[in-house]
Amino acid sequence: MASIDVLIKNGTVVDGDGAPPRVADVAIADGMIVEVGPNISGVAGRTMDAEGLLVTPGFIDVHTHYDGQALWDDRLDPSFGHGVTTVVMGNCGVGFAPVKPGGQGDLIDIMEGVEDIPGVVLDESIPWGAWESYPEFLDFLGSRKYGLDVASNITHGSLRAYVMGHEDLFQKVANDDQIEQLAQLVLEGMRAGAVGLSTNRAIGHRALSGEPVPGTFAAENELSAMVKAMGSTNAGLLQLIPGGGMGAPAGVGADWTGFQDEVPLMGRLSRLSGRPVTFTMFQLPDDPEGWRQNMAMTLAENANGAQICPQISARQLGMLTSLSSYHPLMRRETYLKIRHLPLAERVREMRKPEVKAAILSDRDILDENPGSTENFLCILLRDNLSRLFPLGEHVFYEPDLGDTIGGIAQRTGESEASIFYDRMLDLDGRAILMQFDANYKYGNFDVVHEMISHPATVNALTDAGAHVRYICDASTPTHTLSYFCRDRTRGAKLPLEVAVAKQSSKAADLYGMSDRGRLVAGKRADINVIDFERLKLDLPEMHYDLPSGAGRFLQKAQGYRATMVKGVVTRENDEDTGQRPGRLVRGAGAVN
């Protein structure tokens, strides 16, 4: 054997391919796995003793929104701390290329409204003018170094903005010339290295201006032209947010289309292009069994020659609420007068009985921007107080429904609003409550367990890099292992090999990343060494570390003994080593 750079000895190998865990060694040379097996001998530059530890492939997160962050940050937290070694951004039809000179305003408006990434951060921290075309955008990413690998979808919203301009950006129908231009730009993007194309058809996703995402109402001939162009490269996939997939968000109304039409559309687009289509699917609270019908339709389309893969979340979809983020009282007239105060001073004021009475009886003063996240969430959270759970100091994601604000109100006779107000002041104002929305209608994770276990699905939907002030789901890979495979007592656990495969090889195969996702000889040495017994999540905390001092929730993990990207240790004992081996991943359709 050639010289070994790193030899991981006696670890419990979970190879990502679905095989049961086994004790083995892993030998690495030149960033590649060269051997996996017992008792590997040879002189190594570094030997890691992994006895009693898990050794897994690095995790692949195919649903992130680092489109802005990847342009100024080289760590890519929060994914960086959760065993993730490859991310795919450019999801949900929103991104930043192509963009004409001076045209970034529309793209910022869309990204801030849909993904809740502060517009001031995007405006001031992205080097606008460093690219115009999508190939130039990829070249810019390709010039940077990261703590993990980055891949990108080309996005329908930015394509429409480039082709149609501001005046026609949100129009429902593109003409023949515009459709031809869109198709050509997709082809150009795929040849430059896009790993796919994304689009968004959910009316609940809106720009800050209040307009639906460009492409929401796109006709089938527009979508067909774009996926046909993509398919001509024999690479890529279509990532789609379907109409009907989000229910009927407060203040927005029901989607203009539903799964009964969307799944057959996905089938036609997949067969036309010869490429996969992947879409978001979860259990909606107002239609808790609908996901089963959607899955049945998906399997029927696949039996008819389509390739459709539902993306599912490995826990409930919900929103964090606290005094440091969004909360139902944030637009109340009295609260607006004190919201500028430091947290400790604000808490002192809010503990005064007269201030509490005033805030609870006040009217909401809505933000002047129709698509403001504050407007949307203050209404949504206010109308769903009964479904909020206090997370406590030790975060727990599968509580009993009786522990909601609504359940506490039923037991005590106190109003939900008053209980919420007081719980928000716990931990000196650092308390976090969470609205459990999708995937938790029945008050447990049985549906989530069933979705993860289904062979047609892939774990995704972390939205890492987005919604930074009300979710922190980039921690889901850690949660999947620590909770579903070890700690769960309210239902069945998951086998380790299933959980690991769903966030490694399954994701790699979906995106055609044939060089990673498995611990076998010849694959990249993207590897986690995990102290499984110690693996845990801390309570999410607000950090004001974005450019311009903007805040975001981060949730630290404990138990990652080492994470490696192409054989280089990027994190050790849950700390950043400072190494940046991560690079842009270009798709299989790239033309050198």
Disulfide bonds with the S-S distance in Angstrom:
none
